[in-house]
Amino acid sequence: MDLATIDHLLTTTRSVRKRLDLTRPVPSEVIDRCIEIAMQAPTASNAQHWHFVVVTDAEKRAGIAAAYRKAFAVYAAAKEGEIPASGQMARVADSAVYLAEHLHEVPVHIIGCVAGRFENQPVAAQAAAYGSILPAAWSLMLTLRARGIGSAWTTLHLVHEREVGELLGIPASVTQAVMLPVAFYTGHDFKPADRRSPSECTHWNTWGHHSPDEAIAGS
């Protein structure tokens, strides 16, 4: 495999908000192909209980956006004063506001769902359910990106999941997991985001052992 290309794809697939092209339609056949590829992702017990609701209807997109904005207003109020005035988080916050204001204009919304309800299920059952749809949704973001199409990982509409479900005819027995606003992106490329050092987040054999040598010394 061409590791340089693959690594570039994996490290530069961003949640695209301000650079979504709100005027250019996304061909349905491209969406179909990307979903077909995304469905090669892992699925618990090979159940394949995933569903993708693709929304292009303007009125329904407006309804989703209205629900999203209600949730975003509460979220933004709770975060007021916590966001720094500059830096990566300031840029993320600014782009999040932009998406909330323009979500209804994004030409395609894709909601990833999984059959069943899991609120009161054991952790293992919840992990299996979400572990079936979320990898597919991430694969969908990657395969869209490879075709010059941006998307953003969003979950705020889930505050009003039932309202959106009724708008789209999604059965109450189906769990919505993520929504991807989808459009061609403007510009040419993206760069990797600032992230914590892997050594801070990786634990070898025992929690708190952040290197193989440390794990051996502590054994």
N, C-alpha and C positions, 0 to 999 in steps of 0.2 A: 504494500500500500504506500501511497505517497504521504508519508507522515507529516511533512511540512504543511501540506494542504489540509489534512485532517486536523492537525493541531491548531491551525489558523481558524478553521471553522469552529472548533470547540471553544477557543479562547476569545472569539470576537462575535459570538452570537449573543447579542444584547437584547434587553427589553427596549424596543424602539418605540418612542412616543412622539417627540417633536419632528422626527424625520420621516414619519409616515406620510406617504403621498395621498392626500385626501381626495384627489380628483381623478386618479387613474384606476380604472376597474381591474380586478384580479380575475383572470379567466377561470371558469368553473372547472375546466378539465385539469388545470394546474392544481387546484385545491383537491380534486379527487385523487390525483396521482400522489400528492404529498401525504394525504391521509392513508392511502394504500401502503406507502412506505412506512409511515409511523406505526401501522398495525403489525409490523414485524417486531415491535418492542416486547419485552417480557410480559407475561400475563399469568397470574396465579392459577395453578392447576390447569393451565391452558384453557381456562374458561372463556376467554375472549368476551367478557361482559361489558366491553366498552361501547360507547356511543359518542358520535360527534355531531352536534347540532350546528349547522352552518347557516348563519343569518345574513342575508343580503337585503331583505325587505327594509325600506327606509323607515317605515312606521315602527316596525319591531325593533330596529336598531335604536330608534329614539326612545322607545320604552325601556330597553336595557340601559341606555345611557342615563335616563332619569333615575332609575333604581340605583345605578352606580354612583351618581352624584349625591344622592341622599346619604349613602354610606360614606362617601368620601368626605362630605362636610363634617360628619361626626368624627371621623378619623383625623382630619386636619386640625380640628379644634382641640382634640386630645394631644396632638403633637406640637401645638403652638408653643414657641419658645425653646423647643428642643433642637431645632435644625440650625446648624451653624450658618453664618452669613455667606461663607464662601467654601470652596472645595467640592469634592465629589458629592457629598450628601446634599449640599445646597443645589447642585445641578439636578440631582435626582428628584428632589422635592419640586423644583421648578417644572421639570418635565412631567411630573405626576399631576400637577395642577393643569398643565396644558392638555393632557390626555383626558382628564375629567371634563374639561370645557369643550373638547372637540370629539369625544367618543362617538357621538351620533353621526359624525361625518366620516368615520373610518368605514371603508366600503364593505368589509367582511368582519363579522364576529364569529368565532368558533368556540363553542362551549363543549369541553370534554366532560363526559359523564360516565358513570359506572352503574350497572343495575344493582339495586338493593339499597337498604339503609343500614348505617353502621354506627349511629350515635351511641347506642347502648351495648355494642358488641365488645368482646375482649380485644385487647391491644393487637394480638396476633391477627384477628380477623380484620380489624381496621387497616393494619399495615398491608395485608394481602390485597384488600380492595383498592386502596389508594395506590399501592405498588403496581396495580394493573393499569391504571389510567394515566398516572403522572409520567412514567417513562415514555409512554406513547405521545403525550402532549409535548414533552421535551424533544423527542425525535421529530415531531411535526414542526417545531420551531427551527430545528436544524435544517431540515430538508427544504423548508420555505426560504431560509436564509441563503442556502446554496443556489436558489433560483432568483435571488435579488429581491426577495419579499421579506419585509420585517414583521415582527409581532411583539407583543408585550405580555408577560405573564401577569395576569390579574386575578384577584379573588374577592375583591370588595363587593361585587354584586351578590355574593353568596349571603351577605347580611340580609338580603331580600330574595333569597333563593326561590321561595314559593311563588312570590309575585312574578319573577321572571319565568319560572316554570309554567305558570298559568298562561302567561303571554305567548309562550312558544309551544304549549301543549305537551310539555314534558311531564310524564306521570309522576305522582308523588312518591312512587316506589323507586324512583331513579335518583341517584345522588349526583348533583353537579359538583365538579371538582376544580375547574379552572376555566377562565375565559381568555381567549387570545384575540385581541383586536389585530386584524391582518390587513396589510397594504404593501404595495411596492414602497421601498424606501428611497429617499433622495440622497445624493452624494454617492461616494464610491466605496467606502470601506468603514470599518469600525476598529477600535483598538481594545486590547484587554483592559478590564477594569482593575482598579486597585483592590487587592485582596490581602487578607492576613497571611502570614507565613504558614505554609503547610505544617511546619514543625510545631506550631501552636495548637493545631487541631488534630494532629495524628498521635495516637497512643499505641505504643508497642507492647503487646501482651498484658499490660496492666495500665489502668487509667493513670495518667500523669507521667508515664515514661515516654518521652517525646523522641527517643531515638533507639535503634536496636542496641547500641552499646549501653545506654542507660537501663534498658530492660534487662540485659545480661547481668549488669552490675547489681541490680536490685533483686535478682532472682535468688 
